[in-house]
Amino acid sequence: LDYLTKKSDAPSTSYFYGMKQIIFSSPMKEEKRAACNCLKESGSQVPNLDKDRDNNLCKECKIMSNDLNCQKLD
């Protein structure tokens, strides 16, 4: 979270790995949607979260973005 709260200049590789594990370890459509919603909700509760960094980082990870509709995940 240091990168997302501007405490560091670059994201850690463990961030990318962890996010992908959360999404891809959810094999069923309902589980993917639930994980997506959980990530979006928890991100909104991080104090001092830089929303631009958050959105760009999710796109770089090719995981999700803030405007993703979790209900459309298959």
PDB file of N, CA, C and O in Angstrom:
ATOM      1  N   LEU A   1       0.806  -1.207   0.000  1.00  0.00           N
ATOM      2  CA  LEU A   1       0.000   0.000   0.000  1.00  0.00           C
ATOM      3  C   LEU A   1       0.845   1.265   0.000  1.00  0.00           C
ATOM      4  O   LEU A   1       0.327   2.363  -0.207  1.00  0.00           O
ATOM      5  N   ASP A   2       2.147   1.114   0.232  1.00  0.00           N
ATOM      6  CA  ASP A   2       2.992   2.308   0.273  1.00  0.00           C
ATOM      7  C   ASP A   2       2.949   3.091  -1.033  1.00  0.00           C
ATOM      8  O   ASP A   2       2.917   4.322  -1.015  1.00  0.00           O
ATOM      9  N   TYR A   3       2.948   2.404  -2.147  1.00  0.00           N
ATOM     10  CA  TYR A   3       2.893   3.095  -3.438  1.00  0.00           C
ATOM     11  C   TYR A   3       1.559   3.817  -3.600  1.00  0.00           C
ATOM     12  O   TYR A   3       1.516   4.949  -4.082  1.00  0.00           O
ATOM     13  N   LEU A   4       0.486   3.172  -3.203  1.00  0.00           N
ATOM     14  CA  LEU A   4      -0.847   3.747  -3.388  1.00  0.00           C
ATOM     15  C   LEU A   4      -1.121   4.926  -2.464  1.00  0.00           C
ATOM     16  O   LEU A   4      -2.028   5.720  -2.715  1.00  0.00           O
ATOM     17  N   THR A   5      -0.335   5.042  -1.392  1.00  0.00           N
ATOM     18  CA  THR A   5      -0.495   6.176  -0.483  1.00  0.00           C
ATOM     19  C   THR A   5       0.689   7.143  -0.581  1.00  0.00           C
ATOM     20  O   THR A   5       0.900   7.975   0.301  1.00  0.00           O
ATOM     21  N   LYS A   6       1.445   7.021  -1.654  1.00  0.00           N
ATOM     22  CA  LYS A   6       2.579   7.895  -1.980  1.00  0.00           C
ATOM     23  C   LYS A   6       3.718   7.843  -0.962  1.00  0.00           C
ATOM     24  O   LYS A   6       4.434   8.825  -0.770  1.00  0.00           O
ATOM     25  N   LYS A   7       3.879   6.685  -0.311  1.00  0.00           N
ATOM     26  CA  LYS A   7       5.004   6.510   0.604  1.00  0.00           C
ATOM     27  C   LYS A   7       6.211   5.908  -0.106  1.00  0.00           C
ATOM     28  O   LYS A   7       7.313   5.891   0.442  1.00  0.00           O
ATOM     29  N   SER A   8       6.005   5.417  -1.324  1.00  0.00           N
ATOM     30  CA  SER A   8       7.112   4.918  -2.142  1.00  0.00           C
ATOM     31  C   SER A   8       6.859   5.307  -3.594  1.00  0.00           C
ATOM     32  O   SER A   8       5.734   5.619  -3.985  1.00  0.00           O
ATOM     33  N   ASP A   9       7.924   5.281  -4.378  1.00  0.00           N
ATOM     34  CA  ASP A   9       7.833   5.718  -5.773  1.00  0.00           C
ATOM     35  C   ASP A   9       7.421   4.620  -6.740  1.00  0.00           C
ATOM     36  O   ASP A   9       7.026   4.909  -7.870  1.00  0.00           O
ATOM     37  N   ALA A  10       7.506   3.370  -6.317  1.00  0.00           N
ATOM     38  CA  ALA A  10       7.179   2.256  -7.215  1.00  0.00           C
ATOM     39  C   ALA A  10       6.440   1.167  -6.443  1.00  0.00           C
ATOM     40  O   ALA A  10       6.675   0.981  -5.249  1.00  0.00           O
ATOM     41  N   PRO A  11       5.557   0.454  -7.118  1.00  0.00           N
ATOM     42  CA  PRO A  11       4.838  -0.638  -6.453  1.00  0.00           C
ATOM     43  C   PRO A  11       5.739  -1.854  -6.257  1.00  0.00           C
ATOM     44  O   PRO A  11       6.709  -2.047  -6.990  1.00  0.00           O
ATOM     45  N   SER A  12       5.406  -2.659  -5.270  1.00  0.00           N
ATOM     46  CA  SER A  12       6.175  -3.884  -5.042  1.00  0.00           C
ATOM     47  C   SER A  12       5.673  -4.984  -5.968  1.00  0.00           C
ATOM     48  O   SER A  12       4.516  -4.979  -6.388  1.00  0.00           O
ATOM     49  N   THR A  13       6.547  -5.916  -6.277  1.00  0.00           N
ATOM     50  CA  THR A  13       6.135  -7.038  -7.121  1.00  0.00           C
ATOM     51  C   THR A  13       5.131  -7.920  -6.395  1.00  0.00           C
ATOM     52  O   THR A  13       4.321  -8.593  -7.031  1.00  0.00           O
ATOM     53  N   SER A  14       5.180  -7.922  -5.070  1.00  0.00           N
ATOM     54  CA  SER A  14       4.226  -8.736  -4.314  1.00  0.00           C
ATOM     55  C   SER A  14       2.801  -8.214  -4.470  1.00  0.00           C
ATOM     56  O   SER A  14       1.846  -8.978  -4.337  1.00  0.00           O
ATOM     57  N   TYR A  15       2.651  -6.928  -4.750  1.00  0.00           N
ATOM     58  CA  TYR A  15       1.310  -6.373  -4.987  1.00  0.00           C
ATOM     59  C   TYR A  15       0.692  -7.030  -6.216  1.00  0.00           C
ATOM     60  O   TYR A  15      -0.436  -7.521  -6.167  1.00  0.00           O
ATOM     61  N   PHE A  16       1.439  -7.035  -7.318  1.00  0.00           N
ATOM     62  CA  PHE A  16       0.935  -7.636  -8.555  1.00  0.00           C
ATOM     63  C   PHE A  16       0.582  -9.107  -8.336  1.00  0.00           C
ATOM     64  O   PHE A  16      -0.485  -9.566  -8.744  1.00  0.00           O
ATOM     65  N   TYR A  17       1.478  -9.828  -7.696  1.00  0.00           N
ATOM     66  CA  TYR A  17       1.258 -11.256  -7.458  1.00  0.00           C
ATOM     67  C   TYR A  17       0.029 -11.482  -6.578  1.00  0.00           C
ATOM     68  O   TYR A  17      -0.807 -12.334  -6.878  1.00  0.00           O
ATOM     69  N   GLY A  18      -0.077 -10.722  -5.500  1.00  0.00           N
ATOM     70  CA  GLY A  18      -1.195 -10.885  -4.579  1.00  0.00           C
ATOM     71  C   GLY A  18      -2.536 -10.594  -5.216  1.00  0.00           C
ATOM     72  O   GLY A  18      -3.499 -11.332  -5.009  1.00  0.00           O
ATOM     73  N   MET A  19      -2.605  -9.522  -5.991  1.00  0.00           N
ATOM     74  CA  MET A  19      -3.863  -9.169  -6.648  1.00  0.00           C
ATOM     75  C   MET A  19      -4.269 -10.248  -7.648  1.00  0.00           C
ATOM     76  O   MET A  19      -5.438 -10.632  -7.707  1.00  0.00           O
ATOM     77  N   LYS A  20      -3.324 -10.730  -8.422  1.00  0.00           N
ATOM     78  CA  LYS A  20      -3.645 -11.773  -9.402  1.00  0.00           C
ATOM     79  C   LYS A  20      -4.083 -13.056  -8.705  1.00  0.00           C
ATOM     80  O   LYS A  20      -4.987 -13.741  -9.183  1.00  0.00           O
ATOM     81  N   GLN A  21      -3.455 -13.384  -7.587  1.00  0.00           N
ATOM     82  CA  GLN A  21      -3.840 -14.584  -6.847  1.00  0.00           C
ATOM     83  C   GLN A  21      -5.280 -14.479  -6.356  1.00  0.00           C
ATOM     84  O   GLN A  21      -6.030 -15.454  -6.416  1.00  0.00           O
ATOM     85  N   ILE A  22      -5.665 -13.310  -5.875  1.00  0.00           N
ATOM     86  CA  ILE A  22      -7.031 -13.128  -5.376  1.00  0.00           C
ATOM     87  C   ILE A  22      -8.039 -13.341  -6.492  1.00  0.00           C
ATOM     88  O   ILE A  22      -9.018 -14.067  -6.315  1.00  0.00           O
ATOM     89  N   ILE A  23      -7.811 -12.720  -7.628  1.00  0.00           N
ATOM     90  CA  ILE A  23      -8.765 -12.817  -8.733  1.00  0.00           C
ATOM     91  C   ILE A  23      -8.757 -14.209  -9.362  1.00  0.00           C
ATOM     92  O   ILE A  23      -9.817 -14.799  -9.570  1.00  0.00           O
ATOM     93  N   PHE A  24      -7.574 -14.734  -9.665  1.00  0.00           N
ATOM     94  CA  PHE A  24      -7.504 -15.990 -10.401  1.00  0.00           C
ATOM     95  C   PHE A  24      -7.724 -17.229  -9.534  1.00  0.00           C
ATOM     96  O   PHE A  24      -7.920 -18.324 -10.060  1.00  0.00           O
ATOM     97  N   SER A  25      -7.692 -17.066  -8.206  1.00  0.00           N
ATOM     98  CA  SER A  25      -7.985 -18.211  -7.346  1.00  0.00           C
ATOM     99  C   SER A  25      -9.485 -18.356  -7.122  1.00  0.00           C
ATOM    100  O   SER A  25      -9.926 -19.236  -6.382  1.00  0.00           O
ATOM    101  N   SER A  26     -10.252 -17.506  -7.751  1.00  0.00           N
ATOM    102  CA  SER A  26     -11.713 -17.547  -7.658  1.00  0.00           C
ATOM    103  C   SER A  26     -12.256 -18.125  -8.960  1.00  0.00           C
ATOM    104  O   SER A  26     -12.536 -17.375  -9.895  1.00  0.00           O
ATOM    105  N   PRO A  27     -12.409 -19.454  -9.036  1.00  0.00           N
ATOM    106  CA  PRO A  27     -12.751 -20.086 -10.311  1.00  0.00           C
ATOM    107  C   PRO A  27     -14.182 -19.861 -10.794  1.00  0.00           C
ATOM    108  O   PRO A  27     -14.430 -19.832 -11.999  1.00  0.00           O
ATOM    109  N   MET A  28     -15.112 -19.704  -9.876  1.00  0.00           N
ATOM    110  CA  MET A  28     -16.504 -19.577 -10.287  1.00  0.00           C
ATOM    111  C   MET A  28     -16.884 -18.112 -10.491  1.00  0.00           C
ATOM    112  O   MET A  28     -16.333 -17.223  -9.841  1.00  0.00           O
ATOM    113  N   LYS A  29     -17.815 -17.873 -11.385  1.00  0.00           N
ATOM    114  CA  LYS A  29     -18.245 -16.517 -11.712  1.00  0.00           C
ATOM    115  C   LYS A  29     -18.652 -15.743 -10.454  1.00  0.00           C
ATOM    116  O   LYS A  29     -18.268 -14.585 -10.288  1.00  0.00           O
ATOM    117  N   GLU A  30     -19.416 -16.365  -9.583  1.00  0.00           N
ATOM    118  CA  GLU A  30     -19.884 -15.690  -8.376  1.00  0.00           C
ATOM    119  C   GLU A  30     -18.721 -15.316  -7.464  1.00  0.00           C
ATOM    120  O   GLU A  30     -18.726 -14.249  -6.849  1.00  0.00           O
ATOM    121  N   GLU A  31     -17.715 -16.204  -7.376  1.00  0.00           N
ATOM    122  CA  GLU A  31     -16.545 -15.931  -6.547  1.00  0.00           C
ATOM    123  C   GLU A  31     -15.725 -14.783  -7.117  1.00  0.00           C
ATOM    124  O   GLU A  31     -15.245 -13.935  -6.364  1.00  0.00           O
ATOM    125  N   LYS A  32     -15.558 -14.741  -8.434  1.00  0.00           N
ATOM    126  CA  LYS A  32     -14.823 -13.643  -9.064  1.00  0.00           C
ATOM    127  C   LYS A  32     -15.527 -12.319  -8.811  1.00  0.00           C
ATOM    128  O   LYS A  32     -14.882 -11.314  -8.512  1.00  0.00           O
ATOM    129  N   ARG A  33     -16.840 -12.318  -8.930  1.00  0.00           N
ATOM    130  CA  ARG A  33     -17.604 -11.095  -8.697  1.00  0.00           C
ATOM    131  C   ARG A  33     -17.480 -10.646  -7.245  1.00  0.00           C
ATOM    132  O   ARG A  33     -17.330  -9.455  -6.970  1.00  0.00           O
ATOM    133  N   ALA A  34     -17.543 -11.594  -6.320  1.00  0.00           N
ATOM    134  CA  ALA A  34     -17.418 -11.265  -4.900  1.00  0.00           C
ATOM    135  C   ALA A  34     -16.024 -10.718  -4.586  1.00  0.00           C
ATOM    136  O   ALA A  34     -15.892  -9.744  -3.845  1.00  0.00           O
ATOM    137  N   ALA A  35     -14.981 -11.346  -5.149  1.00  0.00           N
ATOM    138  CA  ALA A  35     -13.609 -10.873  -4.933  1.00  0.00           C
ATOM    139  C   ALA A  35     -13.430  -9.480  -5.518  1.00  0.00           C
ATOM    140  O   ALA A  35     -12.797  -8.623  -4.900  1.00  0.00           O
ATOM    141  N   CYS A  36     -13.974  -9.250  -6.689  1.00  0.00           N
ATOM    142  CA  CYS A  36     -13.899  -7.946  -7.343  1.00  0.00           C
ATOM    143  C   CYS A  36     -14.557  -6.879  -6.467  1.00  0.00           C
ATOM    144  O   CYS A  36     -13.975  -5.820  -6.229  1.00  0.00           O
ATOM    145  N   ASN A  37     -15.764  -7.160  -5.993  1.00  0.00           N
ATOM    146  CA  ASN A  37     -16.472  -6.203  -5.141  1.00  0.00           C
ATOM    147  C   ASN A  37     -15.717  -5.941  -3.848  1.00  0.00           C
ATOM    148  O   ASN A  37     -15.652  -4.803  -3.384  1.00  0.00           O
ATOM    149  N   CYS A  38     -15.149  -6.984  -3.268  1.00  0.00           N
ATOM    150  CA  CYS A  38     -14.387  -6.844  -2.033  1.00  0.00           C
ATOM    151  C   CYS A  38     -13.169  -5.941  -2.238  1.00  0.00           C
ATOM    152  O   CYS A  38     -12.899  -5.062  -1.419  1.00  0.00           O
ATOM    153  N   LEU A  39     -12.439  -6.159  -3.327  1.00  0.00           N
ATOM    154  CA  LEU A  39     -11.257  -5.341  -3.612  1.00  0.00           C
ATOM    155  C   LEU A  39     -11.633  -3.883  -3.838  1.00  0.00           C
ATOM    156  O   LEU A  39     -10.947  -2.978  -3.360  1.00  0.00           O
ATOM    157  N   LYS A  40     -12.713  -3.658  -4.560  1.00  0.00           N
ATOM    158  CA  LYS A  40     -13.142  -2.285  -4.823  1.00  0.00           C
ATOM    159  C   LYS A  40     -13.569  -1.590  -3.533  1.00  0.00           C
ATOM    160  O   LYS A  40     -13.233  -0.427  -3.310  1.00  0.00           O
ATOM    161  N   GLU A  41     -14.307  -2.301  -2.689  1.00  0.00           N
ATOM    162  CA  GLU A  41     -14.777  -1.712  -1.438  1.00  0.00           C
ATOM    163  C   GLU A  41     -13.631  -1.463  -0.468  1.00  0.00           C
ATOM    164  O   GLU A  41     -13.582  -0.413   0.173  1.00  0.00           O
ATOM    165  N   SER A  42     -12.714  -2.408  -0.351  1.00  0.00           N
ATOM    166  CA  SER A  42     -11.608  -2.241   0.590  1.00  0.00           C
ATOM    167  C   SER A  42     -10.669  -1.133   0.138  1.00  0.00           C
ATOM    168  O   SER A  42     -10.110  -0.419   0.971  1.00  0.00           O
ATOM    169  N   GLY A  43     -10.489  -0.979  -1.160  1.00  0.00           N
ATOM    170  CA  GLY A  43      -9.644   0.098  -1.663  1.00  0.00           C
ATOM    171  C   GLY A  43     -10.195   1.467  -1.325  1.00  0.00           C
ATOM    172  O   GLY A  43      -9.433   2.408  -1.104  1.00  0.00           O
ATOM    173  N   SER A  44     -11.492   1.584  -1.285  1.00  0.00           N
ATOM    174  CA  SER A  44     -12.098   2.882  -0.985  1.00  0.00           C
ATOM    175  C   SER A  44     -11.947   3.258   0.481  1.00  0.00           C
ATOM    176  O   SER A  44     -12.212   4.402   0.852  1.00  0.00           O
ATOM    177  N   GLN A  45     -11.523   2.315   1.323  1.00  0.00           N
ATOM    178  CA  GLN A  45     -11.380   2.586   2.749  1.00  0.00           C
ATOM    179  C   GLN A  45      -9.934   2.812   3.179  1.00  0.00           C
ATOM    180  O   GLN A  45      -9.671   2.990   4.369  1.00  0.00           O
ATOM    181  N   VAL A  46      -8.998   2.808   2.244  1.00  0.00           N
ATOM    182  CA  VAL A  46      -7.591   3.031   2.568  1.00  0.00           C
ATOM    183  C   VAL A  46      -7.366   4.528   2.761  1.00  0.00           C
ATOM    184  O   VAL A  46      -7.620   5.315   1.848  1.00  0.00           O
ATOM    185  N   PRO A  47      -6.887   4.933   3.956  1.00  0.00           N
ATOM    186  CA  PRO A  47      -6.633   6.361   4.180  1.00  0.00           C
ATOM    187  C   PRO A  47      -5.543   6.877   3.242  1.00  0.00           C
ATOM    188  O   PRO A  47      -4.552   6.190   2.997  1.00  0.00           O
ATOM    189  N   ASN A  48      -5.727   8.065   2.729  1.00  0.00           N
ATOM    190  CA  ASN A  48      -4.756   8.743   1.857  1.00  0.00           C
ATOM    191  C   ASN A  48      -4.501   8.013   0.546  1.00  0.00           C
ATOM    192  O   ASN A  48      -3.439   8.182  -0.052  1.00  0.00           O
ATOM    193  N   LEU A  49      -5.443   7.214   0.093  1.00  0.00           N
ATOM    194  CA  LEU A  49      -5.289   6.492  -1.169  1.00  0.00           C
ATOM    195  C   LEU A  49      -5.265   7.469  -2.336  1.00  0.00           C
ATOM    196  O   LEU A  49      -6.151   8.313  -2.468  1.00  0.00           O
ATOM    197  N   ASP A  50      -4.252   7.351  -3.174  1.00  0.00           N
ATOM    198  CA  ASP A  50      -4.167   8.156  -4.388  1.00  0.00           C
ATOM    199  C   ASP A  50      -4.957   7.420  -5.468  1.00  0.00           C
ATOM    200  O   ASP A  50      -4.509   6.393  -5.979  1.00  0.00           O
ATOM    201  N   LYS A  51      -6.116   7.939  -5.809  1.00  0.00           N
ATOM    202  CA  LYS A  51      -7.011   7.243  -6.741  1.00  0.00           C
ATOM    203  C   LYS A  51      -6.406   7.094  -8.136  1.00  0.00           C
ATOM    204  O   LYS A  51      -6.662   6.097  -8.810  1.00  0.00           O
ATOM    205  N   ASP A  52      -5.618   8.057  -8.574  1.00  0.00           N
ATOM    206  CA  ASP A  52      -4.972   7.936  -9.884  1.00  0.00           C
ATOM    207  C   ASP A  52      -3.976   6.782  -9.887  1.00  0.00           C
ATOM    208  O   ASP A  52      -3.949   5.982 -10.821  1.00  0.00           O
ATOM    209  N   ARG A  53      -3.160   6.699  -8.842  1.00  0.00           N
ATOM    210  CA  ARG A  53      -2.204   5.593  -8.754  1.00  0.00           C
ATOM    211  C   ARG A  53      -2.926   4.261  -8.660  1.00  0.00           C
ATOM    212  O   ARG A  53      -2.516   3.281  -9.283  1.00  0.00           O
ATOM    213  N   ASP A  54      -3.994   4.223  -7.889  1.00  0.00           N
ATOM    214  CA  ASP A  54      -4.768   2.993  -7.732  1.00  0.00           C
ATOM    215  C   ASP A  54      -5.321   2.528  -9.072  1.00  0.00           C
ATOM    216  O   ASP A  54      -5.170   1.362  -9.436  1.00  0.00           O
ATOM    217  N   ASN A  55      -5.950   3.416  -9.795  1.00  0.00           N
ATOM    218  CA  ASN A  55      -6.545   3.054 -11.079  1.00  0.00           C
ATOM    219  C   ASN A  55      -5.478   2.651 -12.095  1.00  0.00           C
ATOM    220  O   ASN A  55      -5.644   1.664 -12.812  1.00  0.00           O
ATOM    221  N   ASN A  56      -4.389   3.407 -12.158  1.00  0.00           N
ATOM    222  CA  ASN A  56      -3.313   3.085 -13.101  1.00  0.00           C
ATOM    223  C   ASN A  56      -2.634   1.766 -12.755  1.00  0.00           C
ATOM    224  O   ASN A  56      -2.281   0.996 -13.648  1.00  0.00           O
ATOM    225  N   LEU A  57      -2.452   1.504 -11.479  1.00  0.00           N
ATOM    226  CA  LEU A  57      -1.791   0.273 -11.067  1.00  0.00           C
ATOM    227  C   LEU A  57      -2.638  -0.944 -11.410  1.00  0.00           C
ATOM    228  O   LEU A  57      -2.116  -1.963 -11.861  1.00  0.00           O
ATOM    229  N   CYS A  58      -3.927  -0.839 -11.201  1.00  0.00           N
ATOM    230  CA  CYS A  58      -4.814  -1.952 -11.556  1.00  0.00           C
ATOM    231  C   CYS A  58      -4.783  -2.211 -13.056  1.00  0.00           C
ATOM    232  O   CYS A  58      -4.826  -3.362 -13.492  1.00  0.00           O
ATOM    233  N   LYS A  59      -4.709  -1.153 -13.841  1.00  0.00           N
ATOM    234  CA  LYS A  59      -4.631  -1.323 -15.296  1.00  0.00           C
ATOM    235  C   LYS A  59      -3.298  -1.951 -15.691  1.00  0.00           C
ATOM    236  O   LYS A  59      -3.250  -2.808 -16.573  1.00  0.00           O
ATOM    237  N   GLU A  60      -2.198  -1.518 -15.031  1.00  0.00           N
ATOM    238  CA  GLU A  60      -0.884  -2.097 -15.319  1.00  0.00           C
ATOM    239  C   GLU A  60      -0.863  -3.587 -14.986  1.00  0.00           C
ATOM    240  O   GLU A  60      -0.241  -4.377 -15.697  1.00  0.00           O
ATOM    241  N   CYS A  61      -1.533  -3.961 -13.923  1.00  0.00           N
ATOM    242  CA  CYS A  61      -1.619  -5.371 -13.523  1.00  0.00           C
ATOM    243  C   CYS A  61      -2.519  -6.153 -14.458  1.00  0.00           C
ATOM    244  O   CYS A  61      -2.510  -7.384 -14.462  1.00  0.00           O
ATOM    245  N   LYS A  62      -3.296  -5.430 -15.249  1.00  0.00           N
ATOM    246  CA  LYS A  62      -4.294  -6.043 -16.133  1.00  0.00           C
ATOM    247  C   LYS A  62      -5.292  -6.867 -15.322  1.00  0.00           C
ATOM    248  O   LYS A  62      -5.678  -7.971 -15.706  1.00  0.00           O
ATOM    249  N   ILE A  63      -5.689  -6.300 -14.200  1.00  0.00           N
ATOM    250  CA  ILE A  63      -6.624  -6.988 -13.330  1.00  0.00           C
ATOM    251  C   ILE A  63      -7.991  -6.331 -13.392  1.00  0.00           C
ATOM    252  O   ILE A  63      -8.976  -6.959 -13.782  1.00  0.00           O
ATOM    253  N   MET A  64      -8.046  -5.081 -13.011  1.00  0.00           N
ATOM    254  CA  MET A  64      -9.317  -4.381 -12.966  1.00  0.00           C
ATOM    255  C   MET A  64      -9.040  -2.892 -12.886  1.00  0.00           C
ATOM    256  O   MET A  64      -7.900  -2.474 -12.688  1.00  0.00           O
ATOM    257  N   SER A  65     -10.071  -2.104 -13.038  1.00  0.00           N
ATOM    258  CA  SER A  65      -9.960  -0.667 -12.867  1.00  0.00           C
ATOM    259  C   SER A  65     -11.130  -0.213 -12.011  1.00  0.00           C
ATOM    260  O   SER A  65     -12.084  -0.962 -11.797  1.00  0.00           O
ATOM    261  N   ASN A  66     -11.051   1.011 -11.526  1.00  0.00           N
ATOM    262  CA  ASN A  66     -12.103   1.518 -10.653  1.00  0.00           C
ATOM    263  C   ASN A  66     -13.460   1.559 -11.327  1.00  0.00           C
ATOM    264  O   ASN A  66     -14.487   1.483 -10.653  1.00  0.00           O
ATOM    265  N   ASP A  67     -13.482   1.678 -12.643  1.00  0.00           N
ATOM    266  CA  ASP A  67     -14.765   1.751 -13.340  1.00  0.00           C
ATOM    267  C   ASP A  67     -15.256   0.379 -13.820  1.00  0.00           C
ATOM    268  O   ASP A  67     -16.235   0.297 -14.562  1.00  0.00           O
ATOM    269  N   LEU A  68     -14.587  -0.683 -13.406  1.00  0.00           N
ATOM    270  CA  LEU A  68     -14.992  -2.038 -13.786  1.00  0.00           C
ATOM    271  C   LEU A  68     -16.328  -2.389 -13.142  1.00  0.00           C
ATOM    272  O   LEU A  68     -16.533  -2.144 -11.953  1.00  0.00           O
ATOM    273  N   ASN A  69     -17.221  -2.952 -13.915  1.00  0.00           N
ATOM    274  CA  ASN A  69     -18.492  -3.453 -13.400  1.00  0.00           C
ATOM    275  C   ASN A  69     -18.280  -4.915 -13.008  1.00  0.00           C
ATOM    276  O   ASN A  69     -18.216  -5.789 -13.872  1.00  0.00           O
ATOM    277  N   CYS A  70     -18.173  -5.173 -11.720  1.00  0.00           N
ATOM    278  CA  CYS A  70     -17.890  -6.527 -11.232  1.00  0.00           C
ATOM    279  C   CYS A  70     -18.960  -7.529 -11.655  1.00  0.00           C
ATOM    280  O   CYS A  70     -18.667  -8.717 -11.793  1.00  0.00           O
ATOM    281  N   GLN A  71     -20.175  -7.078 -11.860  1.00  0.00           N
ATOM    282  CA  GLN A  71     -21.262  -7.988 -12.229  1.00  0.00           C
ATOM    283  C   GLN A  71     -21.111  -8.530 -13.649  1.00  0.00           C
ATOM    284  O   GLN A  71     -21.804  -9.477 -14.022  1.00  0.00           O
ATOM    285  N   LYS A  72     -20.223  -7.948 -14.438  1.00  0.00           N
ATOM    286  CA  LYS A  72     -20.025  -8.416 -15.810  1.00  0.00           C
ATOM    287  C   LYS A  72     -18.894  -9.433 -15.937  1.00  0.00           C
ATOM    288  O   LYS A  72     -18.606  -9.905 -17.037  1.00  0.00           O
ATOM    289  N   LEU A  73     -18.246  -9.776 -14.812  1.00  0.00           N
ATOM    290  CA  LEU A  73     -17.167 -10.767 -14.861  1.00  0.00           C
ATOM    291  C   LEU A  73     -17.730 -12.154 -15.117  1.00  0.00           C
ATOM    292  O   LEU A  73     -18.786 -12.511 -14.595  1.00  0.00           O
ATOM    293  N   ASP A  74     -17.024 -12.931 -15.919  1.00  0.00           N
ATOM    294  CA  ASP A  74     -17.437 -14.316 -16.198  1.00  0.00           C
ATOM    295  C   ASP A  74     -16.587 -15.296 -15.430  1.00  0.00           C
ATOM    296  O   ASP A  74     -16.788 -16.505 -15.539  1.00  0.00           O
TER     297      ASP A  74
END
